[in-house]
């Protein structure tokens, strides 16, 4: 994983920030992900969907960051949906009891629909 790279692409769809994420979210890519998302989640009434279909791995630091972002968006009356995670990562989130905190959606389309009603 030493050479693994996290790539992101932001797309604005009807006022919803759709962030496509690919690669690992680990110690090497944590700061890059944080620099991208911090400014976004700190705005009130923002709607963000993370497309994680191509997210290959998330370590504990990355999971903690996702939980933190969920808390911030709730406080800011915003929306953060995490979509299309692979089953292994979802299982880890469930085992840690985080599934009650983070908003997980099986598909990007379902997350986008949920964000649209906010």
C-alpha positions as CSV (number, residue, x, y, z in Angstrom):
1,X,0.0,0.0,0.0
2,X,3.0,2.3,0.2
3,X,2.4,3.5,-3.4
4,X,-1.4,3.6,-3.2
5,X,-3.0,6.9,-4.1
6,X,-6.3,8.4,-3.1
7,X,-8.1,10.1,-6.0
8,X,-11.1,12.4,-5.7
9,X,-13.3,14.2,-8.1
10,X,-16.0,16.7,-7.1
11,X,-19.2,17.1,-9.1
12,X,-22.0,19.5,-8.4
13,X,-25.4,17.8,-9.1
14,X,-28.4,20.1,-8.4
15,X,-26.7,21.7,-5.5
16,X,-25.4,18.4,-4.0
17,X,-21.6,18.0,-3.8
18,X,-21.0,14.5,-5.1
19,X,-17.4,13.5,-4.2
20,X,-16.1,10.4,-6.0
21,X,-13.4,8.7,-3.9
22,X,-11.0,6.0,-5.1
23,X,-8.1,4.2,-3.5
24,X,-7.3,3.8,0.2
25,X,-8.1,6.2,3.0
26,X,-5.2,5.4,5.3
27,X,-2.3,7.2,7.1
28,X,-0.7,8.2,3.8
29,X,-3.9,9.7,2.3
30,X,-5.7,11.0,5.5
31,X,-4.4,14.6,5.3
32,X,-5.2,14.8,1.6
33,X,-8.8,13.7,2.3
34,X,-9.1,16.0,5.2
35,X,-7.9,19.0,3.2
36,X,-10.6,18.3,0.6
37,X,-13.5,17.7,3.0
38,X,-12.8,20.0,5.9
39,X,-13.9,23.2,4.1
40,X,-16.9,21.5,2.6
41,X,-18.4,20.1,5.9
42,X,-17.8,23.3,7.8
43,X,-20.4,25.2,5.7
44,X,-24.0,25.2,7.0
45,X,-26.7,23.7,4.9
46,X,-24.3,21.9,2.6
47,X,-25.3,18.6,1.0
48,X,-22.5,16.1,0.4
49,X,-22.6,12.6,-1.0
50,X,-19.4,10.5,-0.9
51,X,-19.3,8.0,-3.7
52,X,-17.2,5.3,-2.2
53,X,-17.7,2.6,-4.8
54,X,-13.9,2.6,-5.6
55,X,-12.7,3.2,-2.0
56,X,-10.5,0.2,-1.4
57,X,-9.6,0.5,2.3
58,X,-10.3,2.7,5.3
59,X,-8.2,2.6,8.5
60,X,-9.3,3.6,12.0
61,X,-8.1,7.1,11.5
62,X,-10.2,7.4,8.3
63,X,-13.3,5.9,10.0
64,X,-12.9,8.4,12.9
65,X,-12.7,11.2,10.4
66,X,-16.0,10.1,8.7
67,X,-17.7,10.0,12.1
68,X,-16.4,13.4,12.9
69,X,-17.7,14.8,9.6
70,X,-21.1,13.2,10.2
71,X,-21.3,15.0,13.6
72,X,-20.3,18.3,12.1
73,X,-22.8,18.1,9.3
74,X,-25.6,17.3,11.8
75,X,-24.6,20.4,13.9
76,X,-24.6,22.5,10.7
77,X,-28.0,21.3,9.6
78,X,-26.2,19.7,6.6
79,X,-26.2,16.3,4.9
80,X,-23.4,13.8,4.5
81,X,-24.3,10.5,2.9
82,X,-21.7,7.8,2.4
83,X,-22.6,5.6,-0.6
84,X,-21.6,2.4,-2.2
85,X,-19.1,1.2,0.3
86,X,-17.7,-2.2,-0.2
87,X,-19.2,-4.9,2.1
88,X,-15.9,-5.3,4.1
89,X,-15.8,-1.6,5.1
90,X,-19.5,-1.6,5.9
91,X,-19.0,-4.7,8.2
92,X,-16.2,-2.9,10.0
93,X,-18.4,0.2,10.5
94,X,-21.2,-2.1,11.9
95,X,-18.8,-4.0,14.2
96,X,-17.5,-0.7,15.6
97,X,-21.1,0.5,16.3
98,X,-20.7,3.4,13.9
99,X,-23.7,2.5,11.7
100,X,-25.9,4.4,14.1
101,X,-23.8,7.5,13.5
102,X,-22.9,7.6,9.8
103,X,-25.5,7.7,7.1
104,X,-24.8,4.7,4.8
105,X,-26.5,4.2,1.5
106,X,-26.1,1.1,-0.8
107,X,-26.0,3.3,-3.9
108,X,-25.1,6.8,-5.0
109,X,-28.6,7.2,-6.3
110,X,-30.2,6.5,-3.0
111,X,-27.9,8.9,-1.2
112,X,-28.6,11.6,-3.8
113,X,-32.4,11.1,-3.3
114,X,-32.0,11.5,0.5
115,X,-29.8,14.6,0.1
116,X,-32.3,16.1,-2.3
117,X,-35.1,16.2,0.3
118,X,-33.0,18.2,2.8
